[in-house]
Amino acid sequence: MEVVNEIMNLGKVWFTICISLCYCYSISKIVPKGTIRLICVLPIILLFFFLPLTMSSVHFSGITGFFVSWLANFKLLLFAFGKGPLSSDQPSISLGRFVIFACLPIKTTPRHRSKISQSQSKLTSKRSDQSGINENPNPQEPKTSQIQKYPNSTIARKSHVTPLQYSIKAILVAIMVKIYDYSDFIHPNFILGLYAFHIYFLLELSLALTAAMARVVLGMELEPQFNNPFLSSSLQDFWGRRWNLMVTSILRPTVFEPTLNVVKRLAGPKWAPLPAVMGTFVVSAAMHELMMYYVGRVEPSFRMTWFFLLHGFSLMVEIALKKAVNGKWQLPRAVSGPLTVAFVMGTSFWLFFPEFIRCKVDVRAFEEYAALGAFVKNASHALTL
């Protein structure tokens, strides 16, 4: 891989992304939300699915695929119908913030949203006083439209990771990369275990770095993307409140809630969450297969799809059992926690991580590390001459 050419190609891709998002922002000013706006942004969504294929780097295509082909596209789908973080209904969203929130995996905290809401309320109150009209005659009873739920936020704020912890994780990733040089002398299951921590640490560090840069630019408080997933007490806790919360927050309004509403109308509310959960995992499986194709460029084996279908079915069973016992009995956390982690790790070793080896993602990633190291070494040597 030619490092300079790949970096230049990355710049071209992200310039295209920014221009495309500027177009979407302008659409919100002239096209009403609904089907017509969806038709207007659909070419951009298709373009975003194609762009990662123009890059050969595992890291560049993988990150661009995750940030843009998955998250940005799902945000644009919500945006088409006036929902989500890009909605024109959001308070004072500028072009810059629109682009940043569209292409980066970030989400403001409820505290920041409440500050915006309070400032809007004060402005509305002043206007009402001046006009002699009180829009909400009983201030102790907020309007239903103003009540928002953030099920992940309270737990997420408790998981404050310090810079020292991030530094330790970065050092551990570097150590893991060095250990891989001796993989021929190490048991394959131990290597798979390293992959588990490597993927988790690398993903968390990448998202944290992105959030830190966005925080400086925007001056906003942003939610963390992970909440100690190895402390999960159930599958519902792991997938809903601890692992990759940005994906959780984008799948909920785009897949889970629409499916839930449809099933409620067809079969009633009691068991409606079950097919909604399964539908969410089906979409997640499809997107993970796409992400794997971006970084591997080989025909899918669909083992990763089976991983998510298995977890979706298992989560359905867990929810059904909780409904059946109705809180009268539950496993102690000391038991449910290790069982959850063991199930996640066991199924990951069986169905998830082997796909990275089959697609030789690890080999290509290490080649890129070596190429980048050689590039930095040559550049520093040239500067010292």
N, C-alpha and C positions, 0 to 999 in steps of 0.2 A: 504493500500500500504506500503510495506517495503521500507523505504527510501534508505537504504544502497544498497539493491539488485537492486533497480531501477537505482540508480546512476552508479553502476557497469555495469549494462546492457547498459546504455547510453554510457559509455566509450567503451564497446565492439562494439556497433553500429557505433560510430564515428571512431573507429580504422579501422573497415571494410570499411567505406567510404573513408578514407584517402588512404588505400591500393588500393582500386578500382580506385581512381583518379590517383594514381601513374602509374597504368597499362595503363590508358587512355593517360597519358602524354607520356609514352614510345611508345604507338601506333602511336602517331603523328610523331615520328622520323623514323618509318619504313614502315608505311602504308600511301599511298597518300590519299588525301581527296576525298570523293565520296562514292559510294555505298559500297565498300569493307570496308572502315573505319566505316561506319554506322553499318555494320554487326558485326564488331569487338567490338563496344561499346554498341550494343544492349543488351547483357547480363547484363552489368552494369546498364543500364537504367531500366531494369526489376527488378534487385536487389534493386535499389533505391526506386522503387515503393513498394517493399515488406518490407523493413527495418522498417518503422514506425509501422507496425503491430506487431512487436516483443516487443513493449513497451506498458505498460498500463497507464502511466502517461499522462494526458491531455496535460500538458505543453511540455513534452519531445517529445511525438509523434506529436503534432501539429507543434512545431518549426522544428523538423527534416523533417516532411512532407513538410512544406513550403520551407525550405532552400534546401532540397535535391530532394525530389520526384517531386517538381514543378520546382524551379529555376535551380537547377543543371542539371536536365534531359533536360530541354529546352536548356540550354547552351551546353550540350553535343550533342544535335541534330544539333545545329549550328556548333559546333566544327567538327562534322563528315564531313561537307561540306566546311571546311576551313573558317568559318565565326564566328562572335561573339567575346567576350572577351577572349575565350580560344584558338582562332585560332593560329596556328603555324606561321601565317603571322604577328602576333603582335610582336612589337620590344622587343627583349631580355626578353622573358617570361621564367622565371626559373621554376623549379619543385615546389618550395614553393609558388610562386605567382600563378601558375596554380591551385594548390590545394585550395588556399585561395579564388581566384576569382571564382572557381567552386562551392564551398560549402557555400559561404557566400553571402548575398544579398548586394553587394557593387558594385560601379561603379566609375571610376575615373572621375574627372572633365575635361572639355575641355582644361582648362589651363595646366593641367599636360600632357594631350595628345599632346598639341601643343608644349610643351617643348621637349617631346620625338621626335616629328616630326622635330623640329628645329635642334636637335642634330644629327638626322639622315641625314638631309639635309646638315649640315656642313661636316659630314663625307663623304657623297657622293660627295660634291663639292671638297673636298681635293683630293679624288681619281680621280675625273675627271681632275683636274688641273695637277695631276701627269701623267695621261695618255694622256693628250692633247685632251680629248673628252668632249664636253659640252652636257650633256644629255637633257637640256632644254635651247635652245638658247635664248629664250625670258623670262627672269626671272620675268617680270611683269605679265606674263600670266601663272598661275599655271596649272599643269596637272589636267584633270578632275578627275582622280582617287584620287587626293589629297584633293579634296573638300568634306568635310563631314558636314552634318547638324545635329545639336543637338537641336531640337525644345524645349526640356524641360529645357535645361541647363541654359539659361539666366534667366528665371523666378526662377528656383530652387536656383540659387546662391543668389537671393535677399532674400530668406527665410532662413536667418541665425538665428538659434535658440541657445540661450546662455545656459550655464550650469545651470543658475538660473531658466530659463524657464523649463528645463528638471526636475529640482528638484521640482518645483511647481507641475508639472504634476505627478511626482512620489508620492508626498504627497496626491494629489487628488485621485489617484488610491487607496492608503491606506485608505483614508476616505470612498471611495465608498465601499470597501470590508467590512468595519465596518457597513455601512448603510444597507448592505444586511442582516445583522443579524436581522434587524427589518422589513424585507420585508413583513411579514404577516400583518403588520399594515400600509403598504404603497400601494397606488394605483398601479396596474400592469403597467399602461402606464408610470408612473414615473420611475419604475424599468427598463422598456425597454429603456427609455431615458438615464438612467445611463449606461446601457449596451453599448449604442452607444458611449458615451465618454470613457467608460472603454476599449472597444476594440480598439478605436483609440489611446488613450494614451498608452495602454500596447504595441500595435504594434509599435508605434513610438519609445517608450523607448527601446524596444528590438532591433529594427533595428539601433537606434542611438548608443546603447552600443556595438553592433557588429561592426559597422563602426568605432567607436572610437578605439577599440582594433586592428582592421585591419589597421587603420591609423598609429598607433604606430609601428606595425610590418613592414608595407610596406613603411612608410615614404611618403605616397601619399596623395594628396587632394582628398576627396571623396564627391560625391554629396549627399545632403540630400534626404530622401525617401518620405517626405511629404512637401507640400507647402501650408499651411493654407487652407485645403479643405473647411472649413466653409465660406471662402471668395469667393467661386466659382461663376462665373457670368453666366455659362451655363453648360449643361451636358458635352459638348466637353471640356470645361475648367476643370471640375471636374475630369473626367476620363483620360484625356490626359495630364494634366499639374499639377495636385495637389494631387491626391490620389494615394498612393502606387506606386511611380514612377518606382521602380525596376520592378514590374510586367508589367507596361506599356512598359518599355524599352525592356523587353524580349518577350512580345507578339507581338510587332511591327515587328521584323525581322522573327519570327518563324511562325506567323499566318497572320497578316494583310498584309504585303508586298507581300508574295507569292500569297495570294488570290487576292490581287489587280492586280498583274501582269497577272494572269490567266483571270480575268474578263475583263481587258483591251483588251486582245487579242480576246475575244469572243464577247464583247458588246461595246467596245469603252471606252475612258477614262472619259467621262463626269460623268456618274453615277457609275463608278466602285468602288468608296470608300464605297458606301452603302452596298453591299453584303460583302465587306471586313470587314466593321465594325461589321456586324451581325455575320460573321464567327468568329471574334475575341471574341465576347461576348459568343458565343456558347462554345468555348474552355474554356473560363474563367469560365463559369457555370459548366462545367464538372470537372474542377480542384477544384473548391470550394466545389462541392459535395464530391469529394475524400478527401479533407482536413477535411470536416465535418465528414466523416466516420472514419477517423483516430482518431479524438478526441471523437466521440460519440459512435462508434461501434454499430449503429443501422441501420436498413434498411432505405434508403433515402425516403423522401416524395416528393422530387423534387420541393418543394416550392422555394428553393434557385435558382434552375434552372430557374423557372418562373421569379424570380427577375431579373436575368441577361438578359433573353430574353426580358423582358419588357423594361429594360434600353437600350438594343441594338436597339430595334425597335424605342424607343423614340429618341435616338441619331440619327438614320437614318432620322427620320422626321425632327429633328432640322437641320441636314446638308442639307436636301433637301430644306427646307424653306430658309436657308441662300443662297443657290444657286439660288433659284427662285427670291428673292428680290435683289440679287447681290449687297449687301451693301447699297442699297438705303434707307432702313429703318431697325431700330433695336430697341429693348426695351432699355430704360435707365438702367444702371447698378443697380440703386437703386431699380428697379423693378425686373429685371432678376435674381439678386443675391438671394433675399429672395425666389423667386419662385423655383429656382434651389435647394436650401437647403431644402425647404419644400417638394419638390418632392422626393428628396433622402431620407430624414428622414421618410416621410410618407410611401413610399414603403418599406423601411427597417423595420419599425414597423409592416407592414402587412405581408411581406414575408421572410425577412432575419433574424431578431433577434429571432422570435419565434422558429426557428430551434434549437437555442442554448438551449432553455428551454425544448423543446421536447426531445432532446438528453441528457438532464440533465448535460450539460457541466458545467454549473455554479455550480451545487451541487458537482460534482467531483473536480472541481477546488478549491472550498473552503475546501473540505476534504484534498486536497494536501497542501493547505496553513497551515491547522491545523497540519497535519503530519510533515511538515517541521519545524513549530514552536516548536513542541514537541521534534523533533530530535535535534534542536539547543539548546533547553533548557536542555535536558538530557546530551548533549555533553559538554556544558559549566559547568554543575553541576559536571560531572565526572572529568573535568580538575581542578576544584577548590578543590577536595578532596585530 
